[in-house]
Amino acid sequence: MSKASDELAEAKAQLDKLIRKARTQFYKPIAIAEILYRARTKELTDLTILDSYRRKSDLWCHEVYAKLIGKPKSPSNSRYWDQQFDKIKPSMLVSLAKENQKLAGMVETYIYAHLVGRSEAIQSMQDSLAKITPNQFSLKTLLAMFETDERFIKSVDKIYEIIVYALFNAVTARLNATVTLSIDASEAAALSDFEDFAKLVLGLDRVNTAVSQPARLYRVGTANAADAGLDMWANFGPAVQVKHLTLQPKDVQNICDYTRAEKLIIVCKEMEAASIESVLLQVGLKERIRGIVTEQMLIKWYDLACGEKHAASLGSILLRSLHDEFKLEFPVTSNTRITTFFVERGYDILKLTGIWRNVN
């Protein structure tokens, strides 16, 4: 093989690795496709100059994503974004761009064909969740799909957040739990002075010194980067941190350090119970941790909610919530949008051949 062929093979291997490891949103592969597109159309003239496209590629990616899927731009920190260029270096992009130019955009088409395949797989999951009945649903099966299927492994943390939110909120609502906020009668003088504050911030005044509302949980939007911030907060006190991992004592310490909430609920795959209990006592965190929920507990609660006793009153509502959150977290492109985009770019008339032939 020639040197150019070796360089192309190495560049393609890194591209395939990026595609395999991409989250379901597919941001980074789209960014590479857009860099290649702009090199092919002469908007970019020298791919060896990383700074000429490093930050712009973020914007190009989200422009295409909005066109294909319609989801508003998601925040991403610069380090998360720049990691792709640690693996697919400018020299590799030069090699891919030469191949892409020679084959009239085939490398771009190859990347977007993977996006279509990923989108179709997600659509299939959405359709299944929309149709499934409580007695057919298995949380264990759903989790296994995200933990074993190469296309979804990078998004297993997000499916965890979804299943936790849907369960916690549905069961809380089913129990008709309420939260009451009140002002002590002995503080009437202070309330008189700060009544405008009480109305704006607390929703209370001298006539209405107490208010009750349904207990609810809310998901928090985050960047596509590893962090230790909270994933959910509840209007009845605790914050919820979801981690798809086997919880170690150091993880508990980090979560507590980065989450400013008086009470925490931690959700994890499993935990080293004895050592975590010991660490919590040693560092004075036991009072902050309301509880640790494991995957086995989630499976038990889902089975109970979807079982015959609660299927009608809770199971159906839970699965509907799960489906709705799944659609929000994993949007898909419509056939009309992808067809229009492929025609605009000329991808529709290209047949993938050679090393670009196989798209899983």
N, C-alpha and C positions, 0 to 999 in steps of 0.2 A: 504494500500500500504506500501511496505517496504521503508526504508530510501534510498536504492539504486535506487528504482523506482522513488521516489520523486525527487532525485537529477538528474536523467536522464530526467524526465519531465521538470524540470526547465531549464536544459541545452538545451534541444530541443526547448523550448519556446524562449530562447535567440537566438539560431541559426536561427529559423524561422524569428525572428524579424530582425536579421542582413540581411537575404536574402531579406526580403520585402523592407528594406531600402537601399539596395545596388544600386549604380548607375548601368547603363546598362553595364559598363565594368566588373562588378562583381568581382572586385579585392579582397575585403575582404572575401567573402565566399570561393573563390578559395584558399586563404591563409589558411583558417581553414581546408579545405579538404586536403591540402598538409601537414599540421601538422599531421592530423590524418593518412594520408598515410604513413608518415615517422615513426610514432609511430607503425603502424601495421607492417611495414617492419623492425622494430628494429633499424632504424637509430637514432631515439629519444628514450631514455630509461626512462626519468623522466620528465613528462609534468608539474610537480609542479615547475620546474625551468624555469621561464618565459624567462630569458635571454638566454637560450640555443636555443631558436627558434624565439624570438621576431623580431630581425633584419633579420635573415635568411629567415623567412617566406615571406618577401617582395621579395627576389630574387627567391624563389621557385614559388611564384605566377606568376611573370613575365616570368619565364621559361615556365610554362605551357601555359600562355596566348599567348606567341610567337608561341608555338607549335600549338595551336588551332586556333588562329586568325591571327598571323603573324605581328601584330602591334608592333613596337619598344616599348621598356619600356617607360612608362610615369613617369615623376617625381612625387614623393609624399613626403611631409615633414614627419618627424618622429612622430610629434604629431598626424597628421591625421591618420597615420598607427597604432599607439599604441592605438587609441580610441577603436578599436575592443576588445582589451584585458581588457578594463574597464568594458565591459558588459559580454563577454565570458571569464570568469576568468580561470586561470589554473585548479582549482578544477573542473570546468565544462568540460574543455577539457579532463581531466582524465576520467570523466564519459562517455563522448562521445566516447573516444578512447576505453574504455572497451566494449561498445556496438558495435563499429565498428569492433573490433577484433573478437568478438563473432560471428558476422554476416558476416565475410569475406569481409568487405569493404562496407557494405550497407550504412553507413552514408556518406561516400565519394560519392557513387553512387547517393544518394539522392540529395546532393549538386549539382553535375554535371548535374543531370536531370533538376534541376531548371535552370541552365545555358543554357541548350539546349532549354528549353521552352522560356526563355527570348530571345535567339538568333533567334528562329523561329518567334517570334512576331516582332522583329526588321526587319527581312528579309521581312516579310509581308508588313511593312511600306515602306521599300525601294522599293519593287516591285510596290506598289501603286503609289509612287511618280514618278517612272520611266514611268508609263503608263498614269498618269492623264493628262488631257488637261486643259488649262487655264480656260475654262468655267465651269469645274467640280471642280476646286480647291477652298477650303475654309480655309483660315488661322485660322479662329475661331474654326473650327472643329479640325484641327491639334493641336492647343494649348490645346483644351479641352481634347484630348487624353492624353497628357502629364500631365495635371493638375488633372485628375481624376483617371487614371489607376495606381494602386498601384505599378506596375512593372516599371513605368517610371517617377513617381513624383520626384525622386531624381535627374533626369537629365533634369528637365524643364529649368534650367538655361542655359544648353547647347543648347537646341533647340531654345531658345530665341536668343542666340548669332548667331546661324546659319541663322535664318530667317532675323535677322537684317543685317548681312553681305551680304547675297544674295540680299536683297532688295537694300541696299545702293549702293553696287557695280554695280548692274544691271542698276539702274536708272542713276547713275553717268555716266556709259558708254553710255547709250542710249542718254543722253544729249550731248554726244561728248565733255564733259568738258576737258579742258587742263590746265596744270600748266606750267608757264614760270619762269625760273630761269635766272637772268641776273646780270652782274657786271656793276656798274656805270662807264661810260666812264671817269669820273674824277679821277678814281682810277687806271689809267694805270700804274703809277710808282709802286704802291704796287703790282699790278698783275704781273709785270715783275719780282719782287723779289720773289714772292710766286707762280710762275707759276706751279711748280711741285706739290705744295699743291692743287692749283686750279684744276689741271688735275685729281688728285687722289680723292679728296673729292667732288668737285663740278662738274667735267666733263666739265670744261670750260678752255679756254686759251686765249691768246691775239688775235687769229684769230676768235675763236668762243666764243664770250662773252655772248651769250644767248642760252638757249636750252629749247624746249617745249616738254612735254610728256603728255600722257593721265592721267587724274586725277583718282586715284585708292585708294581703301582701302584694308587693310591687317589684317587678324586675328593674334592674338598673342597667342601662346601656353602657357598654364598655368598648374600648379599643380592641383591635385584633392583636393583642400582645399579651404576654404572660404578666399577670399582676396579682397582687394580694388584696385588692380592694373587695368591697362587699358586692354580692350578686343580687341580693334582695333585701328589702327592708319592710318591716311590718309596722302598721299604725298602732300596734299594741306593745311595742318595745324592742324586741330583738332584731338584730341584723342577721342575715343568713349568708354564709360563705360556702360555695359548692366547689369541691375539688375532686376530680376523677383520679384519685391516687390512693395508695395505701398510706394512711396518715401516720407520720412520724412525729415524735415530740418537737423537733425543730420546726415542723410545719405549723403546729399549733402556736408556737411562740411567734413566728412570723405573721400569722394571721392576726393575732392579738395586737402585735406592734403596729400593723398597718390599718387596722379597722377601728375607728373611733366610735364605738358603740358600747353601752354599758353591759348589754347582754348579747351573746353570740350563739348561734346554732351553726354547727359545722356539719356539712354533708360530705361523705367520702366513700370510697369503694370498700375499704375495711380499715381497721385501725389496730395499732399495737396498744391494746387497752391498758395493760398493767403499767407500761413505761410512761404512757401519756398521763395516766392518773398521778403517777409519782412526780412528773415534771410540773403538772398543774399545781400541785401542793407546794413544791419547792419554790416556784417563782411567783406564787400568789395569784394565779390566774383562775383558780377553781370557781370563784364566785362569778367570773365573767362568762364562763361557758355554761349556757343553759343545758346544752346537750349535744351529743355527737350522733348523727344519723348515718347508718351504713347502708350499702347497697342491698343487703339482705333484708333490712327493715323496710326499705322502699318497695321491694318485691312483695313482701308480706302485706303491706298496706294496699298496694295495687290489687293484689289477688283478693283481698277482703272487699275492697270497694267494687270490684268487678264481679264478685261472687253473687250467687243467687239472692242472698239476703239484702244486699244494697245496690244491685245492678240498676234497678229502676230509679231509685232516689238519688244515687250518687255516681254509679259507674258510667252511665250515659253522659252525664254532665262533665265528668272528669275526662272522658275520651274526647268530647267536643272541645274542651279547653286545650287538651294536648294537641289536637289537630290545628286549632287556631294559632297556638304559639309556634307550632312547627312551620306553618305557612309564613308567619312573620319572620322567623329566624332563617328559613331556607327558601327564599323565593325562587321561582323558576321562570325561564323565558318562554314565551308562547311561540308556537310554530310560525305564526305570522311575523313576529318580530325577528326571529332568527332568519327566516326566509328573506325578508326585506334587507337585512344586514348583509347576508351572503350575496345577494344580487348586487347591492351597492358596491361591495368590495370585489366582486368577480369571483368569489369563492365557489359559487354554485356551478361554474363550468370547469372547475379543476377536479381531476381525479387523482387521489392520493396514490402514489406509486413509489417503488423502490424502498428506501429505508423509512419513508413516511407513510407506508401503506397501512400498517397495523395500528388501529385505534381501538383500545379496549372499552 
